[in-house]
Amino acid sequence: MGGGLVVLQQARWGSYDAIGVLGYTHGAKARAVPSGDDAGARATAVEQAKGFWGDQWEARYGVVDKAPHQNWLNGPDAPADIVAADNANAVVWAAEPYIDALHVGYTAAYAARVTAPVMVAFGEFDIADQPRDEAAFYERSDDITLFVLQGSYHCHNFQDGRARLWDRLGEWTAGVATASEPVTAS
C-alpha cells in the first residue's frame, strides 16, 4: 500500500524528484474487485478486507496476523525463521487504504499524472498479474524503469535475491540524481 500512497502524494503535490513504487499495482490482481463507485464492488472489497483483518476490523487500524497470508507474502516454501521474523515485525495498518487497494485501477488516474522518473519493481510472484504492463499507467513520465525480481514474492526484503533489487534501486537512484543535476556553463 505504501507504493500507492507515494503515487497519490506525487500526483497531488510533486513531493519527490523521482519515485520508487515497489510491489504496488494499479491494475489487475488476484484479490481485486472492479473499480468504481458500485456499492456491490465496494461491499466485496470490504468483505475481503475483513477476512484479511480478522477480529481487528472494527478498530479500523490494527496489526494484521500475516501467518495465513504467507503464500503470497513470502511464498509457499518460505523458511520458518523468515515467516516468524515477518510476523514478529508486524506494524499497525489502516483499513481504508487496504479496501481502496483492492479496487482495480483506483490509483491509475493518479499514476497518469506523475511526471517524475518512476522505478516500478515487483517480485516474480507478486500481486500484479501483469507487472510488465505497469509502465503504461505512468503516461506523463518520460523515465520509467521496470525491475522484476526473479523468484521473489511480495515481501521483497525477505527474499533470497533481495540484494539484486537493492542494488538495482541504488543504481537507478544514482542515475536519476545524476540526470537531474543542473548543468553549469564553464
C-alpha beads as a LAMMPS data file, in Angstrom:
LAMMPS data file: protein, C-alpha beads

186 atoms
185 bonds

1 atom types
1 bond types

-500.0 500.0 xlo xhi
-500.0 500.0 ylo yhi
-500.0 500.0 zlo zhi

Masses

1 110.0

Atoms # bond

1 1 1 0.000 0.000 0.000
2 1 1 2.964 2.309 0.508
3 1 1 3.574 2.429 -3.232
4 1 1 0.017 3.589 -3.802
5 1 1 0.385 6.320 -1.204
6 1 1 3.650 7.511 -2.809
7 1 1 1.902 7.736 -6.198
8 1 1 -1.030 9.680 -4.706
9 1 1 1.313 12.118 -2.977
10 1 1 3.470 12.592 -6.063
11 1 1 0.464 13.151 -8.312
12 1 1 -1.102 15.687 -5.974
13 1 1 1.928 17.599 -4.718
14 1 1 5.039 16.587 -6.696
15 1 1 6.898 15.988 -3.439
16 1 1 9.787 13.970 -4.872
17 1 1 12.359 14.266 -7.652
18 1 1 11.655 10.608 -8.511
19 1 1 9.615 7.755 -7.032
20 1 1 10.127 4.051 -6.498
21 1 1 6.922 2.037 -6.484
22 1 1 7.673 -1.435 -5.148
23 1 1 5.085 -4.192 -5.171
24 1 1 2.065 -1.978 -5.850
25 1 1 -0.133 -2.374 -8.914
26 1 1 -2.724 -0.056 -10.398
27 1 1 -4.035 -2.952 -12.474
28 1 1 -5.438 -6.424 -12.017
29 1 1 -4.522 -8.533 -9.021
30 1 1 -5.800 -11.859 -7.761
31 1 1 -7.730 -10.432 -4.808
32 1 1 -9.144 -7.421 -6.633
33 1 1 -12.648 -6.231 -7.335
34 1 1 -13.807 -3.998 -10.210
35 1 1 -13.175 -0.284 -9.752
36 1 1 -15.777 2.409 -9.472
37 1 1 -18.438 3.652 -7.135
38 1 1 -20.500 0.472 -7.383
39 1 1 -21.775 -0.380 -3.895
40 1 1 -21.625 -4.112 -4.648
41 1 1 -17.955 -3.937 -5.642
42 1 1 -17.166 -1.940 -2.532
43 1 1 -19.046 -4.434 -0.367
44 1 1 -16.974 -7.241 -1.912
45 1 1 -13.762 -5.337 -1.171
46 1 1 -14.895 -4.716 2.411
47 1 1 -15.643 -8.427 2.909
48 1 1 -12.205 -9.343 1.528
49 1 1 -10.593 -6.765 3.793
50 1 1 -12.499 -8.107 6.801
51 1 1 -11.083 -11.540 6.030
52 1 1 -7.577 -10.088 5.991
53 1 1 -8.048 -8.008 9.146
54 1 1 -9.898 -10.636 11.146
55 1 1 -11.007 -9.633 14.633
56 1 1 -9.316 -6.217 14.375
57 1 1 -11.618 -4.984 11.633
58 1 1 -13.873 -2.849 13.824
59 1 1 -10.929 -0.790 15.152
60 1 1 -10.136 0.284 11.525
61 1 1 -6.436 0.129 12.481
62 1 1 -4.564 -2.882 13.656
63 1 1 -1.738 -5.354 13.426
64 1 1 -2.738 -7.972 10.888
65 1 1 -1.825 -11.609 11.506
66 1 1 0.191 -12.285 8.377
67 1 1 0.674 -16.007 9.041
68 1 1 -2.366 -17.041 6.938
69 1 1 -1.079 -14.871 4.057
70 1 1 2.460 -16.203 3.797
71 1 1 1.818 -17.929 0.456
72 1 1 1.567 -14.584 -1.338
73 1 1 3.720 -12.514 1.019
74 1 1 6.803 -14.762 1.172
75 1 1 5.903 -17.841 -0.858
76 1 1 4.780 -21.352 -0.019
77 1 1 8.299 -22.551 0.742
78 1 1 9.429 -19.618 2.893
79 1 1 11.710 -20.741 5.716
80 1 1 10.056 -20.769 9.144
81 1 1 12.523 -18.209 10.508
82 1 1 11.552 -15.772 7.722
83 1 1 7.854 -16.211 8.472
84 1 1 8.500 -15.761 12.192
85 1 1 10.542 -12.587 11.569
86 1 1 7.838 -11.184 9.307
87 1 1 5.127 -11.819 11.883
88 1 1 7.270 -10.538 14.766
89 1 1 7.816 -7.215 12.992
90 1 1 4.208 -6.518 12.101
91 1 1 3.115 -2.880 12.145
92 1 1 -0.206 -1.088 12.541
93 1 1 -2.092 -0.612 9.266
94 1 1 -5.125 1.471 8.392
95 1 1 -8.058 -0.472 6.964
96 1 1 -9.406 2.065 4.449
97 1 1 -6.350 2.164 2.145
98 1 1 -6.412 -1.630 2.046
99 1 1 -10.011 -1.538 0.783
100 1 1 -9.059 1.040 -1.864
101 1 1 -6.052 -1.044 -2.940
102 1 1 -8.396 -3.933 -3.726
103 1 1 -10.131 -1.839 -6.418
104 1 1 -8.589 -2.342 -9.849
105 1 1 -7.473 0.985 -11.237
106 1 1 -8.285 3.030 -8.134
107 1 1 -4.909 4.792 -8.234
108 1 1 -4.388 4.627 -12.015
109 1 1 -5.625 8.186 -12.570
110 1 1 -3.013 9.394 -10.101
111 1 1 -0.237 7.377 -11.744
112 1 1 -1.154 9.026 -15.044
113 1 1 -0.412 12.451 -13.519
114 1 1 3.116 11.581 -12.312
115 1 1 5.768 13.381 -14.374
116 1 1 8.834 12.450 -12.318
117 1 1 11.027 9.427 -13.091
118 1 1 9.497 6.192 -11.792
119 1 1 11.036 2.851 -10.894
120 1 1 8.447 0.097 -10.689
121 1 1 9.564 -3.165 -9.090
122 1 1 7.831 -6.441 -8.401
123 1 1 8.675 -9.918 -7.295
124 1 1 8.167 -12.585 -9.938
125 1 1 5.229 -13.909 -7.892
126 1 1 3.998 -10.546 -6.590
127 1 1 0.467 -9.131 -6.596
128 1 1 0.454 -7.714 -10.144
129 1 1 -0.999 -10.121 -12.692
130 1 1 0.943 -8.374 -15.480
131 1 1 3.904 -6.487 -13.970
132 1 1 5.274 -5.521 -17.378
133 1 1 2.081 -3.600 -18.099
134 1 1 2.594 -1.261 -15.123
135 1 1 4.718 1.258 -17.055
136 1 1 1.682 2.196 -19.141
137 1 1 -0.031 3.704 -16.084
138 1 1 2.645 6.430 -15.854
139 1 1 1.539 8.230 -19.033
140 1 1 3.246 11.565 -18.293
141 1 1 6.592 10.267 -17.028
142 1 1 9.287 10.052 -19.679
143 1 1 11.598 7.964 -17.485
144 1 1 10.108 4.642 -16.372
145 1 1 12.170 1.688 -15.209
146 1 1 10.741 -1.771 -14.536
147 1 1 12.502 -4.413 -12.459
148 1 1 11.124 -7.895 -11.728
149 1 1 12.986 -9.786 -9.016
150 1 1 13.056 -13.393 -10.152
151 1 1 11.940 -15.946 -7.573
152 1 1 10.529 -13.269 -5.254
153 1 1 7.112 -12.901 -3.708
154 1 1 5.554 -9.684 -2.352
155 1 1 7.847 -9.162 0.645
156 1 1 10.976 -8.482 -1.397
157 1 1 13.178 -7.698 1.590
158 1 1 12.781 -11.244 2.926
159 1 1 13.622 -12.975 -0.358
160 1 1 16.927 -14.645 -1.163
161 1 1 17.604 -12.319 -4.126
162 1 1 16.791 -9.079 -2.279
163 1 1 20.288 -7.663 -2.771
164 1 1 19.667 -7.640 -6.555
165 1 1 16.651 -5.390 -6.010
166 1 1 18.541 -3.151 -3.588
167 1 1 21.485 -2.847 -5.980
168 1 1 19.202 -2.037 -8.916
169 1 1 17.278 0.542 -6.890
170 1 1 20.555 2.142 -5.793
171 1 1 21.867 2.258 -9.383
172 1 1 18.601 3.753 -10.576
173 1 1 18.602 6.376 -7.825
174 1 1 22.180 7.379 -8.631
175 1 1 21.311 7.622 -12.326
176 1 1 18.251 9.766 -11.676
177 1 1 20.258 12.043 -9.360
178 1 1 22.993 12.448 -11.987
179 1 1 20.450 13.171 -14.719
180 1 1 18.751 15.855 -12.634
181 1 1 21.899 17.719 -11.617
182 1 1 21.998 21.204 -13.110
183 1 1 24.434 21.734 -15.950
184 1 1 26.711 24.687 -15.371
185 1 1 28.478 26.554 -18.102
186 1 1 32.258 26.663 -17.840

Bonds

1 1 1 2
2 1 2 3
3 1 3 4
4 1 4 5
5 1 5 6
6 1 6 7
7 1 7 8
8 1 8 9
9 1 9 10
10 1 10 11
11 1 11 12
12 1 12 13
13 1 13 14
14 1 14 15
15 1 15 16
16 1 16 17
17 1 17 18
18 1 18 19
19 1 19 20
20 1 20 21
21 1 21 22
22 1 22 23
23 1 23 24
24 1 24 25
25 1 25 26
26 1 26 27
27 1 27 28
28 1 28 29
29 1 29 30
30 1 30 31
31 1 31 32
32 1 32 33
33 1 33 34
34 1 34 35
35 1 35 36
36 1 36 37
37 1 37 38
38 1 38 39
39 1 39 40
40 1 40 41
41 1 41 42
42 1 42 43
43 1 43 44
44 1 44 45
45 1 45 46
46 1 46 47
47 1 47 48
48 1 48 49
49 1 49 50
50 1 50 51
51 1 51 52
52 1 52 53
53 1 53 54
54 1 54 55
55 1 55 56
56 1 56 57
57 1 57 58
58 1 58 59
59 1 59 60
60 1 60 61
61 1 61 62
62 1 62 63
63 1 63 64
64 1 64 65
65 1 65 66
66 1 66 67
67 1 67 68
68 1 68 69
69 1 69 70
70 1 70 71
71 1 71 72
72 1 72 73
73 1 73 74
74 1 74 75
75 1 75 76
76 1 76 77
77 1 77 78
78 1 78 79
79 1 79 80
80 1 80 81
81 1 81 82
82 1 82 83
83 1 83 84
84 1 84 85
85 1 85 86
86 1 86 87
87 1 87 88
88 1 88 89
89 1 89 90
90 1 90 91
91 1 91 92
92 1 92 93
93 1 93 94
94 1 94 95
95 1 95 96
96 1 96 97
97 1 97 98
98 1 98 99
99 1 99 100
100 1 100 101
101 1 101 102
102 1 102 103
103 1 103 104
104 1 104 105
105 1 105 106
106 1 106 107
107 1 107 108
108 1 108 109
109 1 109 110
110 1 110 111
111 1 111 112
112 1 112 113
113 1 113 114
114 1 114 115
115 1 115 116
116 1 116 117
117 1 117 118
118 1 118 119
119 1 119 120
120 1 120 121
121 1 121 122
122 1 122 123
123 1 123 124
124 1 124 125
125 1 125 126
126 1 126 127
127 1 127 128
128 1 128 129
129 1 129 130
130 1 130 131
131 1 131 132
132 1 132 133
133 1 133 134
134 1 134 135
135 1 135 136
136 1 136 137
137 1 137 138
138 1 138 139
139 1 139 140
140 1 140 141
141 1 141 142
142 1 142 143
143 1 143 144
144 1 144 145
145 1 145 146
146 1 146 147
147 1 147 148
148 1 148 149
149 1 149 150
150 1 150 151
151 1 151 152
152 1 152 153
153 1 153 154
154 1 154 155
155 1 155 156
156 1 156 157
157 1 157 158
158 1 158 159
159 1 159 160
160 1 160 161
161 1 161 162
162 1 162 163
163 1 163 164
164 1 164 165
165 1 165 166
166 1 166 167
167 1 167 168
168 1 168 169
169 1 169 170
170 1 170 171
171 1 171 172
172 1 172 173
173 1 173 174
174 1 174 175
175 1 175 176
176 1 176 177
177 1 177 178
178 1 178 179
179 1 179 180
180 1 180 181
181 1 181 182
182 1 182 183
183 1 183 184
184 1 184 185
185 1 185 186
